[in-house]
Amino acid sequence: MPLQKNQVNLLYIGEYTMDRINYESQLYPIKESLKIFKYMKFQKKTNQHLNVLVTLAENISNFCGDINYFSNLTTDGYYHAIMSDYFHSVQFTPGYSYSDMNINSLYNLIFQKLDKNFYSKINSEIEKKNIIIISDISINNDINVLNKKVIFKDYIEYKLPISYKINLNMYLYPINVI
């Protein structure tokens, strides 16, 4: 998004000064296994966030062969792109949002027309402990998909380090992974 204030647009017109740009321009290379960002560098917090996400995905993929699927319950399509290197997606679109009600209505319309079984696919794989979920809210906050509560049985959450966005992203996985 070149017109939005974010990691790749430090010259965004707004509250930036040259001192702040210089301070925030300290960029770090990303893990080599993160192929979609191969030639990019990020600020320290974003770098840590993505590296932890990839390390978790790599470890679970390598050591827990019975987990085959993932679902991205955030609006950040990069999670979908990253996780697709390790697991199969159970959803039609690269994202889904429950936490933002305006966007949630749009996603629900899309999924009701193009992927009516999204809720049942997620719950089915959760029952089998065969799916990892990326979410922008905690399990304790009742995650809903298509206006139905997702039932997490024997799942735990790992809070990913905060990125450039001020939000809390969770990595939800079955207890049997430990």
N, CA and C atoms as an extended XYZ file, in Angstrom:
534
Properties=species:S:1:pos:R:3:atomname:S:1:resname:S:1:resid:I:1 pbc="F F F"
N         0.842       -1.180        0.000 N   MET     1
C         0.000        0.000        0.000 CA  MET     1
C         0.889        1.246        0.000 C   MET     1
N         1.267        1.750       -1.136 N   PRO     2
C         2.213        2.868       -1.184 CA  PRO     2
C         1.665        4.179       -0.622 C   PRO     2
N         0.365        4.300       -0.457 N   LEU     3
C        -0.198        5.549        0.058 CA  LEU     3
C        -0.537        5.458        1.544 C   LEU     3
N        -0.178        4.373        2.164 N   GLN     4
C        -0.500        4.144        3.563 CA  GLN     4
C         0.779        4.213        4.399 C   GLN     4
N         0.670        4.690        5.631 N   LYS     5
C         1.818        4.708        6.530 CA  LYS     5
C         2.110        3.278        6.955 C   LYS     5
N         3.260        2.770        6.563 N   ASN     6
C         3.635        1.412        6.924 CA  ASN     6
C         5.135        1.219        6.796 C   ASN     6
N         5.595       -0.033        6.919 N   GLN     7
C         7.012       -0.360        6.907 CA  GLN     7
C         7.735        0.056        5.641 C   GLN     7
N         7.088       -0.095        4.508 N   VAL     8
C         7.767        0.151        3.246 CA  VAL     8
C         7.575        1.570        2.737 C   VAL     8
N         6.915        2.403        3.502 N   ASN     9
C         6.687        3.772        3.078 CA  ASN     9
C         7.004        4.724        4.225 C   ASN     9
N         8.282        4.842        4.550 N   LEU    10
C         8.696        5.688        5.669 CA  LEU    10
C         8.577        7.174        5.346 C   LEU    10
N         8.326        7.509        4.100 N   LEU    11
C         8.187        8.914        3.727 CA  LEU    11
C         6.729        9.347        3.651 C   LEU    11
N         5.855        8.560        4.231 N   TYR    12
C         4.434        8.878        4.258 CA  TYR    12
C         4.230       10.307        4.773 C   TYR    12
N         3.400       11.060        4.077 N   ILE    13
C         3.146       12.442        4.488 CA  ILE    13
C         2.342       12.416        5.775 C   ILE    13
N         2.865       13.015        6.798 N   GLY    14
C         2.183       12.992        8.088 CA  GLY    14
C         3.134       13.407        9.185 C   GLY    14
N         3.200       12.607       10.225 N   GLU    15
C         3.909       12.979       11.429 CA  GLU    15
C         5.410       12.699       11.398 C   GLU    15
N         5.949       12.279       10.280 N   TYR    16
C         7.366       11.954       10.228 CA  TYR    16
C         8.260       13.188       10.112 C   TYR    16
N         9.375       13.123       10.811 N   THR    17
C        10.432       14.134       10.695 CA  THR    17
C        11.672       13.403       10.203 C   THR    17
N        12.694       14.114        9.786 N   MET    18
C        13.916       13.463        9.311 CA  MET    18
C        14.551       12.623       10.412 C   MET    18
N        14.543       13.104       11.657 N   ASP    19
C        15.120       12.332       12.757 CA  ASP    19
C        14.375       11.014       12.934 C   ASP    19
N        13.064       11.079       12.868 N   ARG    20
C        12.263        9.868       13.051 CA  ARG    20
C        12.467        8.914       11.882 C   ARG    20
N        12.549        9.448       10.670 N   ILE    21
C        12.794        8.591        9.501 CA  ILE    21
C        14.141        7.897        9.643 C   ILE    21
N        15.176        8.629       10.053 N   ASN    22
C        16.498        8.028       10.218 CA  ASN    22
C        16.479        6.942       11.287 C   ASN    22
N        15.794        7.195       12.403 N   TYR    23
C        15.710        6.218       13.485 CA  TYR    23
C        14.937        4.981       13.041 C   TYR    23
N        13.817        5.189       12.389 N   GLU    24
C        12.967        4.072       11.985 CA  GLU    24
C        13.463        3.380       10.724 C   GLU    24
N        14.480        3.940       10.089 N   SER    25
C        14.999        3.346        8.866 CA  SER    25
C        16.025        2.256        9.130 C   SER    25
N        16.298        1.955       10.383 N   GLN    26
C        17.219        0.869       10.693 CA  GLN    26
C        16.519       -0.432       10.335 C   GLN    26
N        16.920       -1.008        9.228 N   LEU    27
C        16.231       -2.187        8.713 CA  LEU    27
C        17.086       -3.434        8.863 C   LEU    27
N        16.422       -4.568        8.977 N   TYR    28
C        17.090       -5.837        9.223 CA  TYR    28
C        16.681       -6.838        8.156 C   TYR    28
N        17.600       -7.696        7.742 N   PRO    29
C        17.233       -8.709        6.742 CA  PRO    29
C        16.321       -9.763        7.349 C   PRO    29
N        15.504      -10.335        6.512 N   ILE    30
C        14.537      -11.339        6.935 CA  ILE    30
C        15.147      -12.726        6.777 C   ILE    30
N        14.572      -13.726        7.430 N   LYS    31
C        15.055      -15.108        7.281 CA  LYS    31
C        15.020      -15.509        5.810 C   LYS    31
N        16.024      -16.261        5.391 N   GLU    32
C        16.084      -16.690        3.990 CA  GLU    32
C        14.906      -17.575        3.598 C   GLU    32
N        14.366      -18.309        4.555 N   SER    33
C        13.248      -19.201        4.229 CA  SER    33
C        11.949      -18.444        3.938 C   SER    33
N        11.921      -17.152        4.233 N   LEU    34
C        10.746      -16.340        3.932 CA  LEU    34
C        10.886      -15.817        2.502 C   LEU    34
N        10.605      -16.670        1.551 N   LYS    35
C        10.884      -16.380        0.144 CA  LYS    35
C        10.137      -15.166       -0.405 C   LYS    35
N         8.924      -14.920        0.058 N   ILE    36
C         8.165      -13.805       -0.522 CA  ILE    36
C         8.747      -12.451       -0.146 C   ILE    36
N         9.582      -12.405        0.888 N   PHE    37
C        10.230      -11.158        1.297 CA  PHE    37
C        11.736      -11.216        1.055 C   PHE    37
N        12.156      -12.068        0.150 N   LYS    38
C        13.575      -12.371       -0.055 CA  LYS    38
C        14.460      -11.128       -0.148 C   LYS    38
N        14.042      -10.112       -0.846 N   TYR    39
C        14.896       -8.941       -1.065 CA  TYR    39
C        14.485       -7.738       -0.216 C   TYR    39
N        13.648       -7.966        0.771 N   MET    40
C        13.168       -6.853        1.590 CA  MET    40
C        13.841       -6.853        2.953 C   MET    40
N        13.836       -5.685        3.570 N   LYS    41
C        14.322       -5.534        4.937 CA  LYS    41
C        13.251       -4.797        5.710 C   LYS    41
N        13.139       -5.137        7.002 N   PHE    42
C        12.089       -4.580        7.831 CA  PHE    42
C        12.672       -3.993        9.105 C   PHE    42
N        11.861       -3.207        9.775 N   GLN    43
C        12.252       -2.714       11.078 CA  GLN    43
C        12.335       -3.892       12.041 C   GLN    43
N        13.020       -3.668       13.153 N   LYS    44
C        13.318       -4.746       14.087 CA  LYS    44
C        12.060       -5.485       14.561 C   LYS    44
N        11.016       -4.762       14.958 N   LYS    45
C         9.800       -5.406       15.477 CA  LYS    45
C         9.121       -6.272       14.416 C   LYS    45
N         9.041       -5.764       13.203 N   THR    46
C         8.411       -6.521       12.126 CA  THR    46
C         9.261       -7.736       11.782 C   THR    46
N        10.559       -7.545       11.741 N   ASN    47
C        11.489       -8.633       11.459 CA  ASN    47
C        11.315       -9.752       12.493 C   ASN    47
N        11.273       -9.384       13.774 N   GLN    48
C        11.101      -10.378       14.834 CA  GLN    48
C         9.766      -11.101       14.698 C   GLN    48
N         8.717      -10.347       14.416 N   HIS    49
C         7.372      -10.903       14.266 CA  HIS    49
C         7.353      -11.973       13.162 C   HIS    49
N         7.852      -11.612       11.995 N   LEU    50
C         7.833      -12.538       10.866 CA  LEU    50
C         8.756      -13.727       11.099 C   LEU    50
N         9.917      -13.493       11.686 N   ASN    51
C        10.845      -14.593       11.945 CA  ASN    51
C        10.277      -15.596       12.936 C   ASN    51
N         9.585      -15.122       13.974 N   VAL    52
C         8.959      -16.035       14.931 CA  VAL    52
C         7.854      -16.835       14.238 C   VAL    52
N         7.055      -16.169       13.428 N   LEU    53
C         5.986      -16.854       12.690 CA  LEU    53
C         6.558      -17.970       11.824 C   LEU    53
N         7.614      -17.670       11.080 N   VAL    54
C         8.214      -18.664       10.183 CA  VAL    54
C         8.863      -19.797       10.978 C   VAL    54
N         9.544      -19.471       12.052 N   THR    55
C        10.174      -20.512       12.877 CA  THR    55
C         9.120      -21.470       13.426 C   THR    55
N         8.004      -20.933       13.909 N   LEU    56
C         6.913      -21.799       14.395 CA  LEU    56
C         6.379      -22.685       13.275 C   LEU    56
N         6.130      -22.086       12.117 N   ALA    57
C         5.602      -22.848       10.975 CA  ALA    57
C         6.589      -23.942       10.550 C   ALA    57
N         7.864      -23.604       10.473 N   GLU    58
C         8.882      -24.593       10.093 CA  GLU    58
C         8.939      -25.741       11.095 C   GLU    58
N         8.966      -25.423       12.381 N   ASN    59
C         9.060      -26.459       13.407 CA  ASN    59
C         7.847      -27.377       13.400 C   ASN    59
N         6.672      -26.803       13.303 N   ILE    60
C         5.453      -27.620       13.295 CA  ILE    60
C         5.393      -28.461       12.024 C   ILE    60
N         5.757      -27.877       10.904 N   SER    61
C         5.755      -28.612        9.638 CA  SER    61
C         6.754      -29.778        9.668 C   SER    61
N         7.943      -29.536       10.220 N   ASN    62
C         8.995      -30.559       10.252 CA  ASN    62
C         8.760      -31.645       11.296 C   ASN    62
N         8.189      -31.283       12.444 N   PHE    63
C         8.119      -32.221       13.555 CA  PHE    63
C         6.709      -32.708       13.891 C   PHE    63
N         5.703      -32.134       13.268 N   CYS    64
C         4.309      -32.532       13.549 CA  CYS    64
C         3.608      -32.814       12.231 C   CYS    64
N         3.944      -33.929       11.620 N   GLY    65
C         3.432      -34.259       10.295 CA  GLY    65
C         1.933      -34.448       10.209 C   GLY    65
N         1.264      -34.539       11.367 N   ASP    66
C        -0.183      -34.739       11.334 CA  ASP    66
C        -0.953      -33.426       11.256 C   ASP    66
N        -0.267      -32.299       11.196 N   ILE    67
C        -0.937      -31.009       10.991 CA  ILE    67
C        -0.712      -30.589        9.540 C   ILE    67
N        -1.808      -30.493        8.798 N   ASN    68
C        -1.712      -30.240        7.366 CA  ASN    68
C        -2.326      -28.923        6.911 C   ASN    68
N        -3.132      -28.278        7.761 N   TYR    69
C        -3.907      -27.125        7.326 CA  TYR    69
C        -3.663      -25.891        8.193 C   TYR    69
N        -4.049      -24.752        7.636 N   PHE    70
C        -4.030      -23.499        8.382 CA  PHE    70
C        -5.205      -22.653        7.916 C   PHE    70
N        -5.536      -21.673        8.753 N   SER    71
C        -6.531      -20.670        8.372 CA  SER    71
C        -6.055      -19.325        8.881 C   SER    71
N        -6.178      -18.318        8.050 N   ASN    72
C        -5.786      -16.953        8.404 CA  ASN    72
C        -7.036      -16.156        8.744 C   ASN    72
N        -7.285      -15.977       10.034 N   LEU    73
C        -8.445      -15.208       10.480 CA  LEU    73
C        -8.039      -13.777       10.806 C   LEU    73
N        -7.224      -13.183        9.925 N   THR    74
C        -6.859      -11.772        9.989 CA  THR    74
C        -7.035      -11.196        8.591 C   THR    74
N        -6.957       -9.892        8.478 N   THR    75
C        -7.056       -9.268        7.155 CA  THR    75
C        -5.697       -9.174        6.464 C   THR    75
N        -4.644       -9.616        7.118 N   ASP    76
C        -3.293       -9.528        6.565 CA  ASP    76
C        -3.018      -10.737        5.672 C   ASP    76
N        -3.077      -10.525        4.367 N   GLY    77
C        -2.873      -11.596        3.397 CA  GLY    77
C        -1.474      -12.174        3.405 C   GLY    77
N        -0.508      -11.451        3.961 N   TYR    78
C         0.851      -11.983        4.029 CA  TYR    78
C         0.911      -13.245        4.888 C   TYR    78
N         0.097      -13.331        5.927 N   TYR    79
C         0.080      -14.552        6.738 CA  TYR    79
C        -0.301      -15.746        5.873 C   TYR    79
N        -1.269      -15.535        5.003 N   HIS    80
C        -1.699      -16.610        4.105 CA  HIS    80
C        -0.562      -17.013        3.179 C   HIS    80
N         0.122      -16.039        2.617 N   ALA    81
C         1.229      -16.326        1.708 CA  ALA    81
C         2.362      -17.059        2.424 C   ALA    81
N         2.679      -16.644        3.633 N   ILE    82
C         3.759      -17.278        4.397 CA  ILE    82
C         3.381      -18.709        4.782 C   ILE    82
N         2.212      -18.877        5.350 N   MET    83
C         1.799      -20.198        5.827 CA  MET    83
C         1.576      -21.191        4.688 C   MET    83
N         1.271      -20.690        3.492 N   SER    84
C         1.058      -21.561        2.331 CA  SER    84
C         2.308      -22.335        1.941 C   SER    84
N         3.472      -21.857        2.359 N   ASP    85
C         4.713      -22.589        2.095 CA  ASP    85
C         4.818      -23.850        2.948 C   ASP    85
N         4.027      -23.943        4.012 N   TYR    86
C         4.158      -25.043        4.964 CA  TYR    86
C         2.902      -25.910        5.098 C   TYR    86
N         1.736      -25.306        4.865 N   PHE    87
C         0.472      -26.000        5.095 CA  PHE    87
C        -0.519      -25.657        3.980 C   PHE    87
N        -1.601      -26.425        3.905 N   HIS    88
C        -2.684      -26.165        2.959 CA  HIS    88
C        -3.707      -25.246        3.622 C   HIS    88
N        -4.313      -24.375        2.842 N   SER    89
C        -5.331      -23.463        3.365 CA  SER    89
C        -6.708      -24.109        3.284 C   SER    89
N        -7.565      -23.781        4.257 N   VAL    90
C        -8.945      -24.284        4.226 CA  VAL    90
C        -9.914      -23.203        3.760 C   VAL    90
N        -9.388      -22.083        3.282 N   GLN    91
C       -10.285      -20.984        2.936 CA  GLN    91
C       -10.066      -20.507        1.509 C   GLN    91
N       -11.096      -19.891        0.983 N   PHE    92
C       -11.099      -19.416       -0.393 CA  PHE    92
C       -10.291      -18.123       -0.554 C   PHE    92
N       -10.394      -17.219        0.401 N   THR    93
C        -9.681      -15.941        0.330 CA  THR    93
C        -8.439      -15.998        1.214 C   THR    93
N        -7.487      -15.076        1.034 N   PRO    94
C        -6.278      -15.103        1.864 CA  PRO    94
C        -6.469      -14.580        3.280 C   PRO    94
N        -7.644      -14.104        3.610 N   GLY    95
C        -7.870      -13.582        4.954 CA  GLY    95
C        -9.333      -13.639        5.334 C   GLY    95
N        -9.576      -13.299        6.585 N   TYR    96
C       -10.932      -13.225        7.117 CA  TYR    96
C       -10.828      -12.402        8.390 C   TYR    96
N       -11.811      -11.572        8.670 N   SER    97
C       -11.754      -10.778        9.894 CA  SER    97
C       -13.028      -10.911       10.692 C   SER    97
N       -12.838      -11.231       11.950 N   TYR    98
C       -13.954      -11.194       12.876 CA  TYR    98
C       -13.898       -9.937       13.726 C   TYR    98
N       -12.698       -9.474       14.024 N   SER    99
C       -12.534       -8.368       14.974 CA  SER    99
C       -13.001       -7.020       14.422 C   SER    99
N       -12.919       -6.804       13.123 N   ASP   100
C       -13.374       -5.556       12.516 CA  ASP   100
C       -14.754       -5.804       11.905 C   ASP   100
N       -15.785       -5.311       12.556 N   MET   101
C       -17.162       -5.636       12.159 CA  MET   101
C       -17.528       -5.150       10.752 C   MET   101
N       -16.977       -4.016       10.314 N   ASN   102
C       -17.276       -3.536        8.963 CA  ASN   102
C       -16.716       -4.490        7.912 C   ASN   102
N       -15.482       -4.894        8.113 N   ILE   103
C       -14.856       -5.819        7.166 CA  ILE   103
C       -15.463       -7.205        7.315 C   ILE   103
N       -15.821       -7.583        8.533 N   ASN   104
C       -16.434       -8.885        8.779 CA  ASN   104
C       -17.693       -9.074        7.939 C   ASN   104
N       -18.514       -8.056        7.832 N   SER   105
C       -19.744       -8.149        7.025 CA  SER   105
C       -19.421       -8.442        5.570 C   SER   105
N       -18.380       -7.795        5.054 N   LEU   106
C       -17.972       -8.029        3.670 CA  LEU   106
C       -17.448       -9.459        3.492 C   LEU   106
N       -16.580       -9.893        4.398 N   TYR   107
C       -16.075      -11.272        4.321 CA  TYR   107
C       -17.217      -12.275        4.398 C   TYR   107
N       -18.159      -12.054        5.296 N   ASN   108
C       -19.284      -12.978        5.426 CA  ASN   108
C       -20.078      -13.083        4.132 C   ASN   108
N       -20.295      -11.952        3.460 N   LEU   109
C       -20.984      -11.974        2.160 CA  LEU   109
C       -20.214      -12.809        1.144 C   LEU   109
N       -18.914      -12.589        1.074 N   ILE   110
C       -18.073      -13.328        0.123 CA  ILE   110
C       -18.113      -14.819        0.427 C   ILE   110
N       -17.917      -15.158        1.707 N   PHE   111
C       -17.866      -16.576        2.079 CA  PHE   111
C       -19.223      -17.259        1.925 C   PHE   111
N       -20.314      -16.558        2.166 N   GLN   112
C       -21.637      -17.165        2.002 CA  GLN   112
C       -21.899      -17.518        0.545 C   GLN   112
N       -21.303      -16.759       -0.372 N   LYS   113
C       -21.493      -17.033       -1.798 CA  LYS   113
C       -20.460      -18.020       -2.347 C   LYS   113
N       -19.203      -17.901       -1.888 N   LEU   114
C       -18.127      -18.661       -2.514 CA  LEU   114
C       -17.558      -19.808       -1.683 C   LEU   114
N       -17.785      -19.786       -0.394 N   ASP   115
C       -17.187      -20.804        0.468 CA  ASP   115
C       -18.099      -21.057        1.674 C   ASP   115
N       -19.303      -21.557        1.407 N   LYS   116
C       -20.314      -21.755        2.449 CA  LYS   116
C       -19.845      -22.709        3.547 C   LYS   116
N       -18.937      -23.609        3.226 N   ASN   117
C       -18.487      -24.626        4.172 CA  ASN   117
C       -17.265      -24.205        4.987 C   ASN   117
N       -16.896      -22.939        4.923 N   PHE   118
C       -15.698      -22.454        5.619 CA  PHE   118
C       -15.758      -22.768        7.114 C   PHE   118
N       -16.859      -22.444        7.748 N   TYR   119
C       -17.003      -22.705        9.188 CA  TYR   119
C       -16.860      -24.196        9.496 C   TYR   119
N       -17.551      -25.035        8.744 N   SER   120
C       -17.501      -26.477        9.027 CA  SER   120
C       -16.116      -27.049        8.728 C   SER   120
N       -15.415      -26.513        7.719 N   LYS   121
C       -14.058      -26.988        7.434 CA  LYS   121
C       -13.113      -26.672        8.593 C   LYS   121
N       -13.209      -25.452        9.121 N   ILE   122
C       -12.348      -25.073       10.244 CA  ILE   122
C       -12.646      -25.955       11.451 C   ILE   122
N       -13.910      -26.084       11.822 N   ASN   123
C       -14.264      -26.889       12.997 CA  ASN   123
C       -13.901      -28.355       12.819 C   ASN   123
N       -14.067      -28.878       11.625 N   SER   124
C       -13.718      -30.271       11.364 CA  SER   124
C       -12.225      -30.507       11.578 C   SER   124
N       -11.400      -29.606       11.070 N   GLU   125
C        -9.944      -29.757       11.219 CA  GLU   125
C        -9.506      -29.486       12.655 C   GLU   125
N       -10.193      -28.601       13.362 N   ILE   126
C        -9.881      -28.373       14.781 CA  ILE   126
C       -10.169      -29.639       15.580 C   ILE   126
N       -11.290      -30.298       15.294 N   GLU   127
C       -11.632      -31.543       15.984 CA  GLU   127
C       -10.556      -32.607       15.775 C   GLU   127
N        -9.977      -32.635       14.573 N   LYS   128
C        -8.928      -33.611       14.256 CA  LYS   128
C        -7.550      -33.140       14.730 C   LYS   128
N        -7.476      -31.908       15.269 N   LYS   129
C        -6.203      -31.287       15.662 CA  LYS   129
C        -5.246      -31.255       14.480 C   LYS   129
N        -5.781      -30.825       13.347 N   ASN   130
C        -5.056      -30.866       12.084 CA  ASN   130
C        -4.927      -29.479       11.458 C   ASN   130
N        -5.046      -28.418       12.255 N   ILE   131
C        -5.045      -27.072       11.683 CA  ILE   131
C        -4.388      -26.082       12.651 C   ILE   131
N        -3.742      -25.100       12.060 N   ILE   132
C        -3.181      -23.964       12.793 CA  ILE   132
C        -3.993      -22.749       12.383 C   ILE   132
N        -4.287      -21.893       13.341 N   ILE   133
C        -5.074      -20.688       13.072 CA  ILE   133
C        -4.229      -19.465       13.399 C   ILE   133
N        -4.228      -18.496       12.510 N   ILE   134
C        -3.655      -17.180       12.801 CA  ILE   134
C        -4.851      -16.263       13.031 C   ILE   134
N        -4.877      -15.584       14.171 N   SER   135
C        -6.021      -14.752       14.513 CA  SER   135
C        -5.557      -13.436       15.113 C   SER   135
N        -6.381      -12.410       14.958 N   ASP   136
C        -6.041      -11.127       15.577 CA  ASP   136
C        -6.766      -10.930       16.900 C   ASP   136
N        -7.423      -11.982       17.385 N   ILE   137
C        -8.004      -11.953       18.731 CA  ILE   137
C        -7.720      -13.279       19.425 C   ILE   137
N        -7.829      -13.287       20.732 N   SER   138
C        -7.533      -14.443       21.557 CA  SER   138
C        -8.673      -15.463       21.511 C   SER   138
N        -8.350      -16.699       21.803 N   ILE   139
C        -9.367      -17.759       21.910 CA  ILE   139
C       -10.431      -17.366       22.929 C   ILE   139
N        -9.997      -16.740       23.998 N   ASN   140
C       -10.915      -16.364       25.077 CA  ASN   140
C       -11.949      -15.326       24.646 C   ASN   140
N       -11.750      -14.680       23.520 N   ASN   141
C       -12.669      -13.645       23.047 CA  ASN   141
C       -13.712      -14.184       22.073 C   ASN   141
N       -13.913      -15.470       22.073 N   ASP   142
C       -14.926      -16.087       21.209 CA  ASP   142
C       -14.749      -15.721       19.741 C   ASP   142
N       -13.926      -16.474       19.052 N   ILE   143
C       -13.706      -16.271       17.622 CA  ILE   143
C       -14.916      -16.821       16.877 C   ILE   143
N       -15.467      -16.012       15.985 N   ASN   144
C       -16.623      -16.399       15.182 CA  ASN   144
C       -16.263      -16.404       13.709 C   ASN   144
N       -16.816      -17.357       12.999 N   VAL   145
C       -16.676      -17.434       11.548 CA  VAL   145
C       -18.075      -17.586       10.985 C   VAL   145
N       -18.427      -16.721       10.077 N   LEU   146
C       -19.771      -16.707        9.493 CA  LEU   146
C       -20.835      -16.661       10.587 C   LEU   146
N       -20.577      -15.825       11.589 N   ASN   147
C       -21.475      -15.586       12.720 CA  ASN   147
C       -21.733      -16.816       13.585 C   ASN   147
N       -20.825      -17.795       13.547 N   LYS   148
C       -20.913      -18.970       14.408 CA  LYS   148
C       -19.615      -19.097       15.185 C   LYS   148
N       -19.739      -19.434       16.463 N   LYS   149
C       -18.561      -19.550       17.319 CA  LYS   149
C       -17.708      -20.755       16.919 C   LYS   149
N       -16.394      -20.525       16.798 N   VAL   150
C       -15.455      -21.601       16.520 CA  VAL   150
C       -15.136      -22.280       17.857 C   VAL   150
N       -15.222      -23.589       17.873 N   ILE   151
C       -15.001      -24.357       19.099 CA  ILE   151
C       -13.552      -24.868       19.120 C   ILE   151
N       -12.753      -24.298       20.010 N   PHE   152
C       -11.361      -24.722       20.157 CA  PHE   152
C       -11.259      -25.690       21.321 C   PHE   152
N       -11.064      -26.957       21.021 N   LYS   153
C       -10.894      -27.959       22.066 CA  LYS   153
C        -9.446      -28.424       22.019 C   LYS   153
N        -8.783      -28.343       23.153 N   ASP   154
C        -7.381      -28.755       23.262 CA  ASP   154
C        -6.460      -27.941       22.357 C   ASP   154
N        -6.724      -26.660       22.284 N   TYR   155
C        -5.850      -25.735       21.546 CA  TYR   155
C        -5.255      -24.731       22.521 C   TYR   155
N        -4.060      -24.287       22.210 N   ILE   156
C        -3.426      -23.237       23.006 CA  ILE   156
C        -3.011      -22.115       22.059 C   ILE   156
N        -2.686      -20.986       22.640 N   GLU   157
C        -2.306      -19.868       21.794 CA  GLU   157
C        -0.912      -19.375       22.143 C   GLU   157
N        -0.256      -18.903       21.122 N   TYR   158
C         1.058      -18.296       21.264 CA  TYR   158
C         0.924      -16.867       20.746 C   TYR   158
N         1.281      -15.906       21.565 N   LYS   159
C         1.192      -14.510       21.145 CA  LYS   159
C         2.442      -14.164       20.350 C   LYS   159
N         2.243      -13.844       19.095 N   LEU   160
C         3.369      -13.418       18.259 CA  LEU   160
C         3.854      -12.052       18.728 C   LEU   160
N         5.153      -11.772       18.598 N   PRO   161
C         5.641      -10.440       18.976 CA  PRO   161
C         4.908       -9.360       18.184 C   PRO   161
N         4.690       -8.228       18.813 N   ILE   162
C         4.004       -7.117       18.153 CA  ILE   162
C         4.806       -6.669       16.939 C   ILE   162
N         4.105       -6.411       15.872 N   SER   163
C         4.717       -5.962       14.627 CA  SER   163
C         4.573       -4.458       14.520 C   SER   163
N         4.629       -3.926       13.308 N   TYR   164
C         4.473       -2.491       13.114 CA  TYR   164
C         3.046       -2.050       13.363 C   TYR   164
N         2.110       -2.983       13.281 N   LYS   165
C         0.723       -2.663       13.603 CA  LYS   165
C         0.552       -2.818       15.101 C   LYS   165
N        -0.277       -2.006       15.690 N   ILE   166
C        -0.514       -2.151       17.123 CA  ILE   166
C        -1.718       -3.056       17.299 C   ILE   166
N        -1.472       -4.338       17.177 N   ASN   167
C        -2.521       -5.320       17.419 CA  ASN   167
C        -1.881       -6.591       17.937 C   ASN   167
N        -2.686       -7.487       18.363 N   LEU   168
C        -2.214       -8.710       18.978 CA  LEU   168
C        -2.540       -9.861       18.051 C   LEU   168
N        -1.532      -10.484       17.497 N   ASN   169
C        -1.768      -11.619       16.619 CA  ASN   169
C        -1.434      -12.900       17.351 C   ASN   169
N        -2.323      -13.854       17.236 N   MET   170
C        -2.200      -15.125       17.919 CA  MET   170
C        -1.920      -16.230       16.917 C   MET   170
N        -1.161      -17.168       17.361 N   TYR   171
C        -0.872      -18.375       16.614 CA  TYR   171
C        -1.504      -19.491       17.423 C   TYR   171
N        -2.578      -20.071       16.946 N   LEU   172
C        -3.338      -21.072       17.699 CA  LEU   172
C        -3.027      -22.457       17.140 C   LEU   172
N        -2.634      -23.356       18.026 N   TYR   173
C        -2.289      -24.692       17.557 CA  TYR   173
C        -2.678      -25.746       18.596 C   TYR   173
N        -2.817      -26.996       18.145 N   PRO   174
C        -3.253      -28.065       19.053 CA  PRO   174
C        -2.225      -28.334       20.147 C   PRO   174
N        -2.713      -28.761       21.283 N   ILE   175
C        -1.836      -29.087       22.406 CA  ILE   175
C        -0.865      -30.195       22.049 C   ILE   175
N        -1.254      -31.121       21.181 N   ASN   176
C        -0.391      -32.249       20.845 CA  ASN   176
C         0.879      -31.841       20.099 C   ASN   176
N         1.004      -30.570       19.743 N   VAL   177
C         2.206      -30.080       19.078 CA  VAL   177
C         3.362      -30.002       20.051 C   VAL   177
N         3.073      -29.759       21.312 N   ILE   178
C         4.123      -29.541       22.321 CA  ILE   178
C         4.911      -30.800       22.568 C   ILE   178
